[in-house]
Amino acid sequence: MMPRSFSSKQKRVLKWWAEAGEENYDALICDGAVRSGKTMVLGLSFFLWAMARFEGQSFALCGKTVEAVRRNLLVTVLPLLGELGVVCEEKRSRNQLIVRWGRRENTFYLFGGKDEGSAALIQGMTLAGVLLDEVVLMPRSFVEQALARCSVSGAKFWFSCNPESPAHWFYQEWICKTQCPASSLCYDG
């Protein structure tokens, strides 16, 4: 069921990709407290962006495991999309989600990034965007391979995280180095 209201930060996440001045950002990083709604709003925004901007493209939904993607993201977001008239057909054996909205159709692949060998699973794909849920739980090799697959014009990266420590590679490379200027938009809780 669609939340009755979104916070101002959640509203910004939902529409950043369509806002003047923010649509040119390459990435969105949502970090913050557990149960703050970041995964739900990030996922909803990702699907809306993908369906509004692309037709016939492939996207990746990544978590530590495929089951974590289903449990943490799809269980929450798919009913909300249904309320908006989006039709989703999951092909579990292929870890694939076919999404239709009006005349548009895109394919979303589910990936688990649990270890160094997981990078091979996503290698060779061409993606228009990637959502990495709880990115700090995935090995750097998997994350970098997923980002490298985003070669379609207009592709964007979407991250949710709770950085484990100031020494974590994602914190050092993405949060500290960007500090949310021209290369990414940050959402904190």
Backbone as ProteinMPNN parsed JSONL, in Angstrom:
{"seq_chain_A": "MMPRSFSSKQKRVLKWWAEAGEENYDALICDGAVRSGKTMVLGLSFFLWAMARFEGQSFALCGKTVEAVRRNLLVTVLPLLGELGVVCEEKRSRNQLIVRWGRRENTFYLFGGKDEGSAALIQGMTLAGVLLDEVVLMPRSFVEQALARCSVSGAKFWFSCNPESPAHWFYQEWICKTQCPASSLCYDG", "coords_chain_A": {"N_chain_A": [[0.837, -1.177, 0.0], [0.533, 2.191, -0.852], [2.433, 4.662, 0.775], [0.928, 7.134, 2.895], [2.036, 9.636, 3.028], [5.111, 11.145, 2.034], [8.34, 11.916, 3.333], [10.184, 15.033, 3.114], [12.783, 14.489, 2.235], [12.436, 11.934, 1.149], [10.693, 12.542, -0.938], [12.406, 14.015, -2.53], [14.212, 12.026, -3.338], [12.464, 10.422, -4.816], [11.95, 11.978, -7.078], [14.334, 13.089, -8.077], [15.696, 12.515, -10.473], [14.211, 13.729, -12.399], [14.211, 16.375, -11.889], [15.125, 19.753, -12.538], [18.5, 20.539, -12.878], [19.288, 18.462, -11.195], [18.95, 16.195, -12.667], [21.156, 15.571, -14.131], [22.961, 14.259, -12.546], [24.929, 11.347, -11.894], [24.62, 9.364, -10.027], [22.848, 8.111, -7.173], [22.959, 8.102, -3.748], [21.711, 6.587, -1.01], [21.849, 6.698, 2.329], [21.653, 5.837, 5.774], [19.641, 5.499, 8.743], [18.442, 2.305, 9.925], [15.28, 1.095, 8.93], [14.386, 3.514, 7.905], [13.097, 3.87, 5.551], [14.522, 4.005, 3.247], [15.19, 1.954, 1.349], [12.713, 1.273, 0.231], [11.841, 3.745, -0.937], [13.982, 4.31, -2.615], [13.941, 2.072, -4.325], [11.361, 2.334, -5.497], [11.65, 4.808, -6.809], [13.742, 4.129, -8.575], [12.527, 2.2, -10.303], [10.449, 3.8, -11.392], [11.935, 5.804, -12.694], [13.378, 4.195, -14.563], [11.284, 3.162, -16.125], [10.103, 5.48, -17.098], [12.107, 6.623, -18.605], [13.254, 4.76, -20.378], [12.948, 2.169, -22.898], [12.674, -1.187, -23.687], [15.091, -1.941, -22.508], [17.73, -3.265, -20.351], [18.166, -3.788, -16.854], [19.771, -3.911, -13.613], [19.125, -5.359, -10.472], [20.515, -5.502, -7.453], [21.688, -7.297, -4.615], [22.978, -8.669, -1.55], [22.316, -11.351, -1.787], [20.205, -13.062, -4.177], [17.782, -13.746, -3.043], [17.713, -11.882, -0.964], [17.314, -9.55, -2.43], [14.743, -10.027, -3.395], [13.317, -10.236, -0.954], [13.93, -7.822, 0.503], [13.55, -5.725, -1.303], [11.766, -6.228, -3.607], [9.4, -7.304, -2.425], [8.397, -5.131, -1.063], [8.309, -3.011, -2.955], [7.022, -3.873, -5.385], [4.153, -4.157, -4.917], [3.508, -1.419, -4.607], [4.149, -0.39, -7.114], [2.241, -1.763, -8.587], [-0.087, -0.487, -7.705], [0.184, 1.837, -9.106], [-0.35, 1.12, -11.653], [1.581, -0.324, -12.947], [2.747, -3.262, -14.434], [4.127, -6.24, -13.384], [6.01, -9.073, -14.074], [7.37, -11.823, -12.742], [10.022, -13.993, -13.453], [11.101, -16.435, -11.932], [12.925, -18.613, -12.192], [14.777, -17.604, -13.926], [15.714, -15.453, -12.613], [14.588, -12.931, -13.191], [12.721, -10.035, -14.025], [10.032, -8.878, -15.739], [8.857, -5.827, -16.695], [6.098, -3.793, -17.288], [4.715, -0.782, -18.359], [2.213, 1.06, -19.429], [2.869, 1.353, -22.802], [5.467, 0.671, -22.618], [8.208, -1.549, -22.006], [10.542, -3.173, -20.001], [13.401, -5.054, -18.855], [14.406, -6.449, -15.823], [17.073, -7.699, -14.062], [17.92, -9.902, -11.44], [20.482, -10.013, -9.081], [22.894, -11.567, -6.964], [25.449, -10.452, -4.908], [27.526, -11.848, -3.306], [30.138, -12.755, -2.981], [33.587, -12.733, -4.176], [33.532, -14.173, -6.591], [31.083, -13.541, -7.655], [31.096, -11.423, -9.43], [31.459, -12.443, -11.975], [28.93, -13.251, -12.712], [27.484, -11.065, -13.637], [28.986, -10.058, -15.583], [29.567, -9.069, -18.943], [27.016, -8.167, -19.578], [24.803, -5.601, -20.866], [23.716, -2.699, -19.521], [21.169, -0.318, -18.559], [20.981, 0.805, -16.142], [21.641, 0.41, -12.613], [20.732, -0.872, -9.465], [21.972, -1.056, -6.3], [21.421, -2.606, -3.467], [22.116, -2.207, -0.108], [24.907, -1.879, -0.504], [27.4, -1.98, 0.808], [27.669, -4.545, 1.712], [28.512, -6.058, -0.349], [31.163, -7.4, -2.391], [33.846, -5.37, -3.598], [34.724, -5.96, -6.23], [32.448, -7.058, -7.459], [30.622, -4.892, -7.345], [31.989, -2.939, -8.856], [32.092, -4.258, -11.34], [29.346, -4.372, -11.928], [28.759, -1.634, -12.189], [30.379, -1.012, -14.367], [29.013, -2.269, -16.393], [26.996, -0.582, -17.09], [26.397, 0.929, -19.736], [24.652, 2.128, -21.462], [23.378, 5.064, -22.937], [22.603, 7.659, -20.727], [22.479, 6.107, -18.477], [22.323, 5.31, -14.957], [23.432, 5.081, -11.497], [22.335, 3.562, -8.518], [22.356, 3.517, -5.069], [21.954, 1.969, -1.882], [22.851, 2.159, 1.513], [24.517, 1.446, 4.623], [27.164, 2.525, 5.818], [29.774, 0.5, 7.025], [32.133, 1.194, 8.376], [34.424, 3.964, 8.736], [36.605, 3.188, 7.246], [35.752, 1.538, 5.227], [35.712, 0.534, 1.803], [33.67, 1.546, 0.07], [32.663, 3.727, 1.455], [34.99, 5.315, 1.546], [35.599, 5.683, -1.223], [33.225, 6.559, -2.48], [31.456, 8.081, -0.77], [33.125, 9.813, 0.814], [34.803, 10.954, -1.184], [33.035, 12.155, -3.001], [31.29, 13.771, -1.538], [28.822, 14.61, -2.168], [28.717, 16.507, -4.386], [28.822, 17.488, -7.739], [28.794, 14.904, -8.901], [27.121, 13.059, -7.645], [24.021, 12.554, -5.93], [23.056, 12.809, -2.66], [21.259, 11.154, -0.083], [20.328, 11.223, 3.166], [19.13, 9.205, 5.433]], "CA_chain_A": [[0.0, 0.0, 0.0], [1.303, 3.424, -0.991], [2.442, 5.476, 2.001], [0.051, 8.313, 2.824], [2.861, 10.807, 2.739], [6.551, 10.948, 2.008], [9.097, 13.021, 3.922], [10.774, 15.889, 2.082], [13.935, 13.777, 1.673], [11.925, 10.86, 0.307], [10.167, 13.175, -2.159], [13.556, 14.37, -3.357], [14.702, 10.777, -3.929], [11.489, 9.959, -5.804], [11.897, 12.767, -8.309], [15.606, 13.747, -8.396], [16.079, 12.258, -11.857], [13.382, 14.556, -13.271], [14.319, 17.765, -11.437], [16.12, 20.6, -13.202], [19.742, 20.659, -12.137], [19.655, 17.198, -10.558], [18.826, 15.083, -13.608], [22.471, 15.284, -14.704], [23.764, 13.441, -11.637], [25.115, 9.969, -12.339], [24.372, 8.393, -8.971], [22.095, 8.467, -5.975], [23.379, 7.313, -2.591], [20.822, 6.719, 0.139], [22.364, 6.046, 3.52], [20.931, 6.291, 6.949], [19.196, 4.57, 9.779], [17.599, 1.157, 9.626], [13.835, 1.37, 8.965], [14.101, 4.903, 7.526], [12.344, 3.871, 4.304], [15.401, 4.285, 2.109], [15.108, 0.914, 0.323], [11.414, 1.402, -0.435], [11.774, 4.933, -1.782], [15.007, 4.151, -3.641], [13.426, 1.109, -5.294], [10.24, 2.933, -6.22], [12.214, 5.822, -7.703], [14.499, 3.44, -9.622], [11.591, 1.642, -11.285], [9.758, 4.895, -12.09], [12.931, 6.386, -13.608], [13.656, 3.255, -15.645], [10.122, 3.035, -17.0], [9.843, 6.774, -17.728], [13.217, 7.038, -19.465], [13.773, 3.728, -21.278], [12.073, 1.158, -23.49], [13.412, -2.312, -24.225], [16.437, -2.002, -21.935], [17.98, -4.163, -19.222], [18.602, -3.167, -15.609], [20.15, -4.882, -12.59], [18.752, -5.163, -9.077], [21.55, -6.288, -6.777], [21.763, -7.359, -3.166], [23.975, -9.68, -1.174], [21.815, -12.56, -2.438], [18.985, -12.84, -4.951], [16.671, -13.783, -2.089], [17.698, -10.594, -0.257], [16.679, -8.587, -3.341], [13.298, -10.304, -3.368], [12.773, -9.966, 0.389], [14.102, -6.437, 0.95], [13.167, -4.734, -2.301], [10.586, -6.532, -4.411], [8.199, -7.486, -1.59], [7.91, -3.798, -0.7], [8.111, -2.093, -4.082], [6.107, -4.349, -6.431], [2.761, -3.745, -4.671], [3.373, 0.02, -4.855], [4.117, -0.219, -8.567], [0.931, -2.25, -9.022], [-1.068, 0.577, -7.452], [0.391, 2.876, -10.121], [-0.672, 0.56, -12.963], [2.737, -1.018, -13.51], [2.561, -4.71, -14.431], [5.408, -6.919, -13.19], [5.946, -10.525, -14.223], [8.645, -12.383, -12.317], [10.432, -15.301, -13.946], [12.007, -16.811, -10.839], [14.002, -19.513, -12.624], [15.762, -16.793, -14.656], [16.012, -14.261, -11.794], [14.245, -11.882, -14.132], [11.445, -9.364, -13.818], [9.589, -8.129, -16.91], [8.029, -4.735, -16.182], [5.363, -3.073, -18.334], [3.97, 0.409, -17.93], [1.694, 1.566, -20.701], [3.445, 0.631, -23.94], [6.893, 0.421, -22.361], [8.579, -2.791, -21.35], [11.963, -3.309, -19.687], [13.755, -6.271, -18.132], [15.222, -6.236, -14.629], [17.723, -8.937, -13.647], [18.255, -9.946, -10.017], [21.813, -10.564, -8.847], [23.461, -11.604, -5.628], [26.872, -10.146, -4.899], [27.938, -12.298, -1.978], [31.568, -13.035, -2.885], [34.398, -12.278, -5.313], [33.107, -14.866, -7.8], [29.796, -13.014, -8.13], [31.313, -10.474, -10.531], [31.324, -13.179, -13.234], [27.512, -13.405, -13.034], [26.97, -9.869, -14.294], [29.932, -9.732, -16.645], [29.093, -9.215, -20.311], [25.694, -7.555, -19.788], [24.697, -4.18, -21.179], [22.655, -2.214, -18.649], [20.806, 1.096, -18.555], [21.027, 1.265, -14.76], [21.814, -0.622, -11.599], [20.414, -0.541, -8.08], [22.733, -1.916, -5.383], [20.834, -2.486, -2.135], [23.107, -2.541, 0.924], [26.128, -2.018, -1.292], [28.578, -2.277, 1.637], [27.731, -5.983, 1.965], [28.974, -6.711, -1.577], [32.583, -7.165, -2.659], [34.156, -4.284, -4.525], [34.817, -6.475, -7.597], [31.083, -7.195, -7.977], [30.066, -3.546, -7.524], [32.653, -2.289, -9.985], [31.648, -4.932, -12.555], [27.976, -3.92, -12.185], [28.814, -0.254, -12.677], [30.995, -1.034, -15.693], [28.039, -2.781, -17.353], [26.036, 0.493, -17.396], [26.962, 1.641, -20.88], [23.584, 2.749, -22.247], [23.322, 6.517, -22.733], [21.663, 8.062, -19.68], [22.502, 5.147, -17.372], [22.579, 5.857, -13.629], [23.716, 4.146, -10.415], [21.508, 3.793, -7.343], [22.939, 2.785, -3.947], [21.523, 2.143, -0.494], [23.923, 1.628, 2.363], [24.808, 1.854, 5.988], [28.606, 2.245, 5.832], [30.203, -0.259, 8.186], [33.161, 1.936, 9.108], [35.06, 4.983, 7.891], [37.638, 2.574, 6.423], [35.157, 0.711, 4.174], [36.055, 1.065, 0.478], [32.584, 2.342, -0.511], [32.66, 4.999, 2.178], [36.166, 6.083, 1.108], [35.573, 5.988, -2.653], [32.0, 7.202, -2.954], [30.898, 9.088, 0.127], [34.142, 10.827, 1.145], [35.33, 11.641, -2.364], [32.042, 12.97, -3.69], [30.655, 14.715, -0.621], [27.56, 14.975, -2.811], [28.66, 17.638, -5.311], [28.315, 17.303, -9.091], [28.727, 13.543, -9.424], [26.081, 12.241, -7.036], [23.053, 13.176, -5.044], [22.998, 11.976, -1.463], [20.07, 11.174, 0.765], [20.725, 10.705, 4.461], [17.994, 8.81, 6.266]], "C_chain_A": [[0.881, 1.239, 0.0], [1.263, 4.21, 0.315], [1.559, 6.711, 1.82], [0.839, 9.576, 2.51], [4.33, 10.413, 2.786], [7.207, 12.143, 2.683], [9.686, 13.868, 2.792], [11.986, 15.219, 1.445], [13.478, 12.65, 0.757], [11.359, 11.414, -0.996], [11.302, 13.548, -3.102], [14.124, 13.14, -4.052], [13.756, 10.313, -5.041], [11.58, 10.71, -7.125], [13.212, 13.412, -8.722], [15.976, 13.64, -9.865], [15.285, 13.098, -12.86], [13.48, 16.042, -12.937], [15.409, 18.524, -12.194], [17.338, 20.745, -12.304], [20.187, 19.369, -11.478], [19.625, 16.028, -11.532], [20.159, 14.713, -14.242], [23.375, 14.485, -13.774], [23.823, 12.009, -12.156], [24.681, 8.951, -11.296], [23.54, 8.992, -7.856], [22.559, 7.537, -4.869], [22.413, 7.608, -1.449], [21.451, 5.971, 1.306], [21.576, 6.559, 4.701], [20.465, 5.149, 7.817], [18.382, 3.414, 9.217], [16.147, 1.579, 9.795], [13.494, 2.819, 8.621], [13.327, 4.999, 6.219], [13.207, 4.052, 3.067], [15.29, 3.231, 1.008], [13.801, 1.029, -0.454], [11.408, 2.583, -1.395], [12.814, 4.862, -2.901], [14.512, 3.209, -4.731], [12.291, 1.667, -6.133], [10.747, 3.957, -7.229], [12.967, 5.184, -8.864], [13.578, 2.897, -10.707], [10.875, 2.743, -12.068], [10.685, 5.556, -13.1], [13.143, 5.48, -14.816], [12.5, 3.201, -16.638], [9.787, 4.346, -17.707], [10.886, 7.12, -18.784], [13.619, 6.031, -20.544], [12.675, 2.792, -21.772], [12.975, 0.063, -24.046], [14.835, -2.447, -23.703], [16.498, -2.992, -20.778], [18.548, -3.384, -18.054], [18.986, -4.264, -14.629], [19.688, -4.422, -11.219], [19.668, -6.084, -8.274], [21.445, -6.178, -5.262], [22.822, -8.383, -2.809], [23.613, -11.032, -1.77], [20.58, -12.189, -3.251], [17.777, -12.845, -4.016], [16.584, -12.488, -1.281], [17.065, -9.515, -1.126], [15.172, -8.786, -3.318], [12.681, -9.856, -2.043], [12.811, -8.48, 0.741], [13.561, -5.403, -0.018], [11.84, -5.072, -2.98], [9.316, -6.684, -3.59], [7.578, -6.141, -1.233], [7.486, -2.976, -1.913], [7.085, -2.577, -5.104], [4.639, -4.019, -6.149], [2.525, -2.252, -4.925], [3.31, 0.303, -6.348], [2.771, -0.675, -9.126], [-0.16, -1.212, -8.826], [-0.975, 1.696, -8.485], [0.107, 2.371, -11.533], [0.493, -0.114, -13.664], [2.51, -2.514, -13.364], [3.935, -5.367, -14.371], [5.192, -8.423, -13.262], [7.308, -11.094, -13.856], [8.837, -13.773, -12.912], [11.522, -15.774, -13.002], [13.171, -17.674, -11.296], [15.103, -18.77, -13.378], [16.252, -15.598, -13.836], [15.78, -12.997, -12.615], [12.863, -11.325, -13.816], [11.141, -8.569, -15.085], [8.591, -7.093, -16.399], [7.42, -3.979, -17.363], [4.608, -1.908, -17.706], [3.512, 1.102, -19.193], [2.257, 0.717, -21.823], [4.918, 0.293, -23.74], [7.097, -0.903, -21.639], [10.095, -2.818, -21.177], [12.168, -4.579, -18.882], [14.708, -5.932, -16.994], [15.757, -7.599, -14.19], [18.112, -8.834, -12.183], [19.598, -10.652, -9.844], [22.144, -10.548, -7.365], [24.955, -11.372, -5.733], [27.467, -10.549, -3.568], [29.434, -12.53, -1.837], [32.275, -12.576, -4.156], [33.983, -12.935, -6.626], [31.821, -14.33, -8.405], [29.944, -12.05, -9.296], [31.122, -11.155, -11.885], [29.865, -13.3, -13.666], [26.964, -12.247, -13.858], [27.83, -9.452, -15.485], [29.311, -9.97, -18.012], [27.745, -8.598, -20.601], [25.84, -6.106, -20.24], [23.486, -3.674, -20.418], [22.408, -0.724, -18.828], [20.814, 1.66, -17.139], [21.158, 0.101, -13.808], [21.431, -0.056, -10.24], [21.149, -1.555, -7.215], [22.22, -1.664, -3.972], [21.821, -3.02, -1.099], [24.456, -2.843, 0.274], [27.351, -2.382, -0.448], [28.702, -3.758, 1.968], [28.272, -6.757, 0.765], [30.46, -6.443, -1.787], [32.773, -6.087, -3.733], [34.182, -4.767, -5.981], [33.432, -6.61, -8.237], [30.489, -5.82, -8.277], [30.683, -2.875, -8.741], [32.268, -2.94, -11.311], [30.228, -4.488, -12.918], [27.963, -2.503, -12.753], [29.386, -0.189, -14.09], [30.027, -1.513, -16.769], [27.057, -1.704, -17.799], [26.584, 1.387, -18.506], [25.911, 2.268, -21.79], [23.562, 4.244, -21.928], [22.244, 6.87, -21.708], [21.626, 7.125, -18.487], [22.862, 5.834, -16.059], [22.791, 4.724, -12.628], [22.901, 4.545, -9.195], [22.043, 2.917, -6.211], [22.143, 3.026, -2.666], [22.622, 1.543, 0.361], [23.831, 2.16, 3.782], [26.296, 1.566, 6.137], [29.046, 1.62, 7.151], [31.212, 0.499, 9.043], [33.749, 2.986, 8.177], [36.144, 4.407, 6.978], [37.073, 1.744, 5.266], [35.405, 1.352, 2.813], [34.943, 1.925, -0.118], [32.511, 3.71, 0.16], [33.799, 5.875, 1.674], [36.037, 6.564, -0.339], [34.346, 6.772, -3.123], [31.518, 8.32, -2.039], [31.918, 10.181, 0.432], [34.591, 11.624, -0.068], [34.302, 12.526, -3.057], [31.498, 14.078, -2.802], [29.423, 15.358, -1.272], [27.611, 16.232, -3.668], [28.117, 17.206, -6.662], [28.172, 15.863, -9.553], [27.68, 12.663, -8.782], [25.177, 13.086, -6.164], [22.939, 12.267, -3.843], [21.704, 12.194, -0.707], [20.483, 10.55, 2.074], [19.48, 10.475, 5.299], [16.735, 9.366, 5.806]], "O_chain_A": [[1.851, 1.328, 0.753], [0.196, 4.404, 0.897], [1.462, 7.261, 0.723], [0.358, 10.467, 1.81], [4.726, 9.478, 3.482], [6.69, 13.258, 2.615], [9.68, 13.448, 1.635], [12.202, 15.36, 0.241], [14.069, 12.435, -0.301], [11.535, 10.805, -2.051], [11.179, 13.416, -4.32], [14.479, 13.203, -5.229], [14.211, 9.86, -6.092], [11.315, 10.137, -8.181], [13.213, 14.224, -9.648], [16.515, 14.587, -10.439], [15.646, 13.171, -14.035], [12.895, 16.875, -13.629], [16.485, 17.985, -12.454], [17.216, 21.038, -11.115], [21.38, 19.202, -11.224], [20.211, 14.981, -11.258], [20.279, 13.64, -14.833], [24.46, 14.074, -14.184], [22.88, 11.524, -12.781], [24.403, 7.8, -11.632], [23.531, 10.202, -7.63], [22.552, 6.317, -5.036], [22.315, 8.743, -0.984], [21.57, 4.747, 1.271], [20.915, 7.594, 4.624], [20.853, 3.995, 7.637], [17.727, 3.531, 8.181], [15.823, 2.34, 10.707], [12.429, 3.307, 9.0], [12.938, 6.094, 5.814], [12.69, 4.231, 1.965], [15.296, 3.588, -0.17], [13.796, 0.893, -1.677], [11.01, 2.436, -2.55], [12.55, 5.308, -4.018], [14.643, 3.503, -5.919], [12.268, 1.488, -7.351], [10.313, 3.962, -8.381], [12.853, 5.635, -10.003], [13.821, 3.109, -11.895], [10.714, 2.629, -13.283], [10.281, 5.838, -14.228], [13.095, 5.939, -15.957], [12.715, 3.195, -17.85], [9.239, 4.324, -18.809], [10.588, 7.827, -19.747], [14.258, 6.408, -21.526], [11.624, 2.646, -21.148], [13.922, 0.341, -24.782], [15.694, -3.008, -24.383], [15.479, -3.484, -20.294], [19.316, -2.439, -18.236], [18.578, -5.415, -14.788], [19.837, -3.257, -10.852], [19.597, -7.306, -8.406], [21.153, -5.117, -4.711], [23.496, -8.908, -3.695], [24.49, -11.776, -2.209], [19.982, -11.134, -3.04], [16.859, -12.042, -4.178], [15.485, -12.046, -0.948], [16.351, -8.652, -0.614], [14.414, -7.82, -3.23], [11.652, -9.18, -2.022], [11.819, -7.939, 1.228], [13.154, -4.318, 0.397], [10.897, -4.282, -2.929], [8.253, -6.235, -4.018], [6.358, -6.033, -1.117], [6.44, -2.328, -1.903], [6.34, -1.76, -5.644], [3.93, -3.629, -7.077], [1.459, -1.866, -5.404], [2.518, 1.131, -6.798], [2.225, -0.046, -10.032], [-1.049, -1.066, -9.664], [-1.945, 2.418, -8.712], [0.299, 3.103, -12.504], [0.403, -0.439, -14.848], [2.124, -2.984, -12.294], [4.801, -5.091, -15.201], [4.311, -8.974, -12.601], [8.289, -10.878, -14.568], [7.937, -14.613, -12.879], [12.71, -15.548, -13.236], [14.295, -17.484, -10.832], [16.233, -19.25, -13.46], [17.093, -14.825, -14.294], [16.642, -12.125, -12.719], [11.961, -12.05, -13.396], [11.91, -7.685, -15.462], [7.603, -7.438, -15.75], [8.115, -3.583, -18.299], [3.959, -2.042, -16.669], [4.317, 1.662, -19.938], [2.137, -0.508, -21.797], [5.54, -0.31, -24.614], [6.299, -1.318, -20.799], [10.837, -2.516, -22.112], [11.227, -5.116, -18.299], [15.692, -5.218, -17.184], [14.988, -8.535, -13.973], [18.583, -7.788, -11.736], [19.823, -11.736, -10.384], [21.741, -9.656, -6.619], [25.644, -12.005, -6.535], [27.87, -9.692, -2.782], [29.963, -12.511, -0.725], [31.64, -12.091, -5.093], [34.076, -12.303, -7.678], [31.504, -14.636, -9.554], [29.005, -11.877, -10.074], [30.672, -10.52, -12.839], [29.585, -13.438, -14.857], [26.074, -12.438, -14.687], [27.44, -8.601, -16.284], [28.609, -10.96, -18.215], [27.355, -8.507, -21.765], [26.873, -5.473, -20.02], [22.369, -4.145, -20.628], [23.307, 0.033, -19.196], [20.668, 2.869, -16.956], [20.835, -1.04, -14.139], [21.76, 1.082, -9.907], [20.973, -2.763, -7.374], [22.538, -0.647, -3.356], [22.3, -4.149, -1.207], [25.051, -3.902, 0.474], [28.26, -3.039, -0.955], [29.745, -4.187, 2.462], [28.469, -7.97, 0.844], [30.962, -5.385, -1.408], [31.958, -5.933, -4.643], [33.712, -4.059, -6.872], [33.261, -6.311, -9.419], [29.916, -5.61, -9.346], [29.97, -2.304, -9.566], [32.13, -2.24, -12.314], [29.938, -4.253, -14.091], [27.228, -2.217, -13.698], [28.927, 0.602, -14.914], [30.206, -1.19, -17.944], [26.353, -1.891, -18.791], [27.152, 2.449, -18.251], [26.262, 2.883, -22.797], [23.713, 4.636, -20.771], [21.103, 6.421, -21.821], [20.824, 7.323, -17.574], [23.607, 6.813, -16.044], [22.397, 3.58, -12.859], [22.79, 5.728, -8.876], [22.17, 1.704, -6.377], [21.712, 4.147, -2.396], [23.246, 0.551, -0.013], [23.174, 3.158, 4.078], [26.662, 0.464, 6.545], [28.745, 2.123, 8.233], [31.158, 0.454, 10.272], [33.585, 2.9, 6.96], [36.561, 5.071, 6.029], [37.834, 1.29, 4.411], [35.32, 2.572, 2.676], [35.234, 2.939, -0.753], [32.319, 4.727, -0.506], [33.594, 7.059, 1.403], [36.333, 7.72, -0.64], [34.434, 7.559, -4.065], [31.203, 9.41, -2.518], [31.599, 11.364, 0.317], [34.742, 12.843, 0.013], [34.665, 13.546, -3.642], [31.271, 15.196, -3.264], [29.048, 16.489, -0.961], [26.632, 16.978, -3.688], [27.043, 16.609, -6.723], [27.471, 15.621, -10.536], [27.369, 11.602, -9.323], [25.532, 14.181, -5.729], [22.744, 11.062, -3.999], [21.14, 13.288, -0.702], [20.959, 9.414, 2.076], [18.861, 11.412, 5.804], [15.693, 9.118, 6.412]]}, "name": "protein", "num_of_chains": 1, "seq": "MMPRSFSSKQKRVLKWWAEAGEENYDALICDGAVRSGKTMVLGLSFFLWAMARFEGQSFALCGKTVEAVRRNLLVTVLPLLGELGVVCEEKRSRNQLIVRWGRRENTFYLFGGKDEGSAALIQGMTLAGVLLDEVVLMPRSFVEQALARCSVSGAKFWFSCNPESPAHWFYQEWICKTQCPASSLCYDG"}
